[in-house]
Structure formats: structure tokens, C-alpha cells
Amino acid sequence: VQLQASGGGLVQTGGSLTLSCAASGISISNNFVGWYRQAPGNQRSLVVYMSSGGSTNSINSVKGRFTMSRDNAKNEAYLQMNSLEPRDTAVYYCGVNSAGREYWGQGTQVTVSS
């Protein structure tokens, strides 16, 4: 199983980024997929997730700003991030939970400057 996250970068406050998670060896559409983030000194935490049925949910601080989607044909998940704020600065990871086992990608850095 490999999860390759990409799309991070440096943006100004109010800017946008789209993260991608390319999966191999595991199905994005058949499993729970989440975007997580970890800021320096903090634990990794769930930001937004999508169930196998396609429903999504997110933490309150990103509601209305972050949108998760997936492309079943490409076996990829995406995180559209708008109105970025400095507090969104972190390493972002995609994670897949399949039958209770968790798989992680390598993470992509998102830095939002004020």
C-alpha cells in the first residue's frame, strides 16, 4: 500500500491550495479516507474525512473552507483548501483505514503566511 500526498506549499493568508492523495494497493472508494494534519509540537489530528459511501465531515474550524473529494477512477482523494489561515499551517497527511488497519502517506507541508 502506498499513499502519495502532494500539493502543499507556501501561500498567503486567504489563499488556496489543493492537496492530492494518490493511492496504490488500496481502494480509496471502498474505505474510510481522511486528511490529517500535524503542526509542530502537536499531535496528528483528523481534519476531514470521507466514508466509503462518500459522505464527508470535517472539524469546525475548516467547515466552509475545506472540501474533500475523490476520483474513484484515478483512486485519488483531494482536499481543496480555501481562505487559508496561519493556523492551518501543518504537515498534511492522507490516511486510509481499511478493516481497522491504518495506512499513511508521507505528508505534504502547508505553510500559510500572515
Backbone torsions as a table, in degrees:
resi	resn	phi	psi	omega
1	VAL	NA	131.8	175.2
2	GLN	-134.6	136.6	174.9
3	LEU	-124.8	120.3	-176.0
4	GLN	-114.0	107.3	178.6
5	ALA	-92.3	141.5	179.6
6	SER	-151.8	170.5	174.5
7	GLY	105.6	-3.8	178.7
8	GLY	-69.6	172.2	179.3
9	GLY	170.1	-167.6	179.2
10	LEU	-107.8	124.4	178.4
11	VAL	-135.2	161.1	175.6
12	GLN	-85.2	161.0	175.1
13	THR	-52.9	133.8	-177.9
14	GLY	91.9	-8.9	-178.9
15	GLY	-79.1	-179.8	-177.1
16	SER	-131.8	152.2	173.3
17	LEU	-145.7	151.5	172.5
18	THR	-121.6	121.0	176.9
19	LEU	-94.8	146.6	177.1
20	SER	-123.7	148.1	176.2
21	CYS	-131.4	108.5	179.1
22	ALA	-95.0	125.6	-176.4
23	ALA	-110.0	143.9	171.7
24	SER	-139.2	142.0	-179.6
25	GLY	83.8	0.2	179.4
26	ILE	-154.6	149.0	-176.8
27	SER	-93.2	124.7	175.9
28	ILE	-66.4	-39.7	-172.8
29	SER	-75.8	-19.8	-175.9
30	ASN	-99.8	3.0	-174.4
31	ASN	-136.4	167.7	173.3
32	PHE	-73.2	125.4	179.7
33	VAL	-125.1	133.3	-179.4
34	GLY	-132.8	153.4	167.9
35	TRP	-103.7	130.1	-178.4
36	TYR	-122.4	162.7	174.3
37	ARG	-143.5	154.1	179.4
38	GLN	-139.3	114.1	175.6
39	ALA	-90.8	157.4	180.0
40	PRO	-54.5	129.9	178.8
41	GLY	83.9	-3.3	-178.8
42	ASN	-114.9	162.4	175.2
43	GLN	-82.1	157.7	174.0
44	ARG	-66.3	135.1	-177.9
45	SER	-139.0	153.3	-178.4
46	LEU	-74.0	135.2	178.7
47	VAL	-106.7	-49.2	-179.0
48	VAL	-153.7	148.1	179.7
49	TYR	-139.7	162.0	175.6
50	MET	-132.0	130.2	177.4
51	SER	-79.7	170.9	178.1
52	SER	-62.9	-27.8	178.1
53	GLY	-77.5	-9.3	176.8
54	GLY	100.4	-3.9	178.2
55	SER	-76.8	148.6	-177.8
56	THR	-125.5	159.0	173.7
57	ASN	-153.8	155.3	-176.6
58	SER	-145.0	165.7	175.9
59	ILE	-71.8	156.0	-173.3
60	ASN	-60.1	-35.9	-173.8
61	SER	-68.2	-14.2	179.7
62	VAL	-115.3	-1.3	179.3
63	LYS	-59.5	133.9	-179.2
64	GLY	84.3	-9.0	179.7
65	ARG	-116.1	-38.4	-176.5
66	PHE	-108.3	137.7	177.8
67	THR	-132.6	129.1	177.8
68	MET	-102.0	141.2	177.2
69	SER	-145.8	175.4	177.9
70	ARG	-148.9	156.5	174.5
71	ASP	-120.4	104.0	-175.4
72	ASN	-63.7	-36.9	-178.8
73	ALA	-65.3	-37.7	-179.7
74	LYS	-88.5	-11.2	-175.5
75	ASN	57.9	47.4	-179.2
76	GLU	-128.8	149.7	173.3
77	ALA	-118.7	154.0	-175.9
78	TYR	-134.6	154.6	173.1
79	LEU	-133.2	107.9	176.0
80	GLN	-87.1	121.1	-177.3
81	MET	-118.5	117.4	179.0
82	ASN	-115.6	164.4	177.7
83	SER	49.6	48.0	-176.2
84	LEU	-65.1	144.7	-178.2
85	GLU	-123.8	156.4	178.8
86	PRO	-54.0	-32.0	-180.0
87	ARG	-68.9	-10.8	175.9
88	ASP	-82.7	-6.8	-179.7
89	THR	-61.6	125.3	-177.8
90	ALA	-179.0	172.2	166.3
91	VAL	-89.6	127.9	-177.8
92	TYR	-103.7	134.7	-179.2
93	TYR	-123.6	146.8	166.2
94	CYS	-101.3	143.6	-179.6
95	GLY	-136.1	144.6	178.5
96	VAL	-124.1	132.1	175.1
97	ASN	-109.2	116.4	-178.9
98	SER	-124.9	112.7	179.4
99	ALA	53.8	40.5	176.8
100	GLY	84.5	-3.2	178.8
101	ARG	-103.8	137.2	-177.3
102	GLU	-104.9	140.3	177.3
103	TYR	-126.5	143.6	-175.7
104	TRP	-130.1	148.3	170.6
105	GLY	-90.6	-176.8	-173.1
106	GLN	-86.0	-11.9	177.9
107	GLY	91.8	150.8	176.3
108	THR	-136.5	135.3	-173.9
109	GLN	-81.5	130.4	172.6
110	VAL	-118.5	122.9	178.9
111	THR	-124.9	124.5	-179.5
112	VAL	-112.8	118.3	-178.7
113	SER	-91.5	147.8	-179.1
114	SER	-90.7	NA	NA
